[in-house]
Amino acid sequence: MKLTPFLLIFLISLSLLNFPIHHKWMKIGRSEELRDAKFLLRPPINTTRREALINFLISLQSPEDGGFRWRLGGHEGSATCSYEVLTSLYYLNATDRINEKFFMYFVEKTWVEWTYNNKPMGGFTGFVVEDWNFEKSFIAIYDTASILSCLYYIGKLDEFIDQDKKERIINFILSLYDEETGEFYEGYFEGYLNEIKTPQNAWSAVLTLYLLNALDRIDADTVARGIMRYYVCYNDTYGVFEDEFSWQWATMKSIRVLALLGKLDLVPRDKILNTMEFVYDNSTGGTVDNNLGTMLMLLSVLYNFNALDIIKRNKTVSWILSFQNPFKYGGFAFPGKEENSATCWCAVESLYYLNALGALDQPFQISYAPPGPPKGPPPESSDQNDSSETEDNEPSSNEETPTPSPPNPEDPYGFVFGLIAIVGFALLIIGIIKIIEANWRRLRRLVKKLSV
């Protein structure tokens, strides 16, 4: 009896589907990982660059403490990441999309008070710390500036910072102020002054006092001279600001401090702009080191000096947009790296300086939709008992919405290769049967001769 090719393929496929093939790119049949991923059946999600980015940013809110994380998969929120996310959402006019009540829980948990040299002080820690103790913990000037900025972005600054908190923060900032040099120390570590001085510290201090309407508590000329100590003139053509950590961030923060104090005239303008031209890559519209952080520094400097005509705007906008990742959630990331709050912030603020946020309204496709902000009331809040009134299928505030898992990178296209293997094996069997069928009489004669 002849078996038709289709019947053969069916029988062989059926037997193979019940016998998983153990190979890293041929996991078929009963592979739960493959069924969960369903990446072959997943259509791209049609959206816009802006909406994809906003959804990714709000998904970074921690379901544990209400702060914002560096990337999805992390747990604790931090002051720095919260600043990066809320700055981006502020420029995108989307701060109302976060779980504001939960974020205020984070703010309350990071606020600390202490007394130093008989002065009441207060500030914000970088992370939620249970049983915070000034004698055993670290508190930095930049974390306080970050949280105050976040409160400003969501319209809660005046509501949360009463007169007592304001005076405590000012006392904290002024305790780090070196009146002789005009610089600021970083903070306190286990009750002792951390004597690191950087332009970052100066920017954090000046920004904090600016937000609290207290810039008159420091001398602008002295602070400006302190910043100019970091200026380095390499030759008659180039000059930047530099500290022991980097020149990019030192330059950006220094220019921002001087701009806020109205002291930009102290900077050798031509040398700074020459350096920015040297860093800018005319051929790509990006930077010579292909780095979004460097681009943010460059545009921040040019923006403050009203010199954005140096760059090729359209090329630069396209270069920035090229970092938006369509293969995952639609956030910004360096190739091969995870989407994160810092890279998104660099991209969004760069587009803001270029007055090009409208470019984010372009249609865009992404592969996965990130989870939304955490639901329900924050833990230990007064409304926690009301959570029982929500629907049974509503996720609790302490449970993170499951993130769709991308396919295992060690098993890409496993189903496709498995299917090809099945079809190829079936065709091979059919070919062998056809050969035997075509030579059946010869084989019978050969068998008879051998048997004689």
Secondary structure as GFF3:
##gff-version 3
##sequence-region A 1 452
A	DSSP	alpha_helix	5	17	.	.	.	ID=ss1
A	DSSP	alpha_helix	32	37	.	.	.	ID=ss2
A	DSSP	beta_strand	45	48	.	.	.	ID=ss3
A	DSSP	alpha_helix	49	59	.	.	.	ID=ss4
A	DSSP	alpha_helix	79	91	.	.	.	ID=ss5
A	DSSP	three_ten_helix	95	97	.	.	.	ID=ss6
A	DSSP	alpha_helix	100	110	.	.	.	ID=ss7
A	DSSP	beta_strand	111	116	.	.	.	ID=ss8
A	DSSP	beta_strand	119	124	.	.	.	ID=ss9
A	DSSP	beta_strand	138	140	.	.	.	ID=ss10
A	DSSP	alpha_helix	141	153	.	.	.	ID=ss11
A	DSSP	alpha_helix	157	160	.	.	.	ID=ss12
A	DSSP	alpha_helix	163	175	.	.	.	ID=ss13
A	DSSP	beta_strand	177	178	.	.	.	ID=ss14
A	DSSP	beta_strand	183	189	.	.	.	ID=ss15
A	DSSP	beta_strand	192	197	.	.	.	ID=ss16
A	DSSP	alpha_helix	199	211	.	.	.	ID=ss17
A	DSSP	three_ten_helix	215	217	.	.	.	ID=ss18
A	DSSP	alpha_helix	220	228	.	.	.	ID=ss19
A	DSSP	beta_strand	231	233	.	.	.	ID=ss20
A	DSSP	beta_strand	239	241	.	.	.	ID=ss21
A	DSSP	alpha_helix	248	261	.	.	.	ID=ss22
A	DSSP	three_ten_helix	264	266	.	.	.	ID=ss23
A	DSSP	alpha_helix	269	279	.	.	.	ID=ss24
A	DSSP	alpha_helix	292	304	.	.	.	ID=ss25
A	DSSP	three_ten_helix	308	310	.	.	.	ID=ss26
A	DSSP	alpha_helix	313	321	.	.	.	ID=ss27
A	DSSP	alpha_helix	341	353	.	.	.	ID=ss28
A	DSSP	three_ten_helix	357	361	.	.	.	ID=ss29
A	DSSP	beta_strand	363	366	.	.	.	ID=ss30
A	DSSP	three_ten_helix	384	389	.	.	.	ID=ss31
A	DSSP	alpha_helix	414	438	.	.	.	ID=ss32
A	DSSP	alpha_helix	440	451	.	.	.	ID=ss33
###
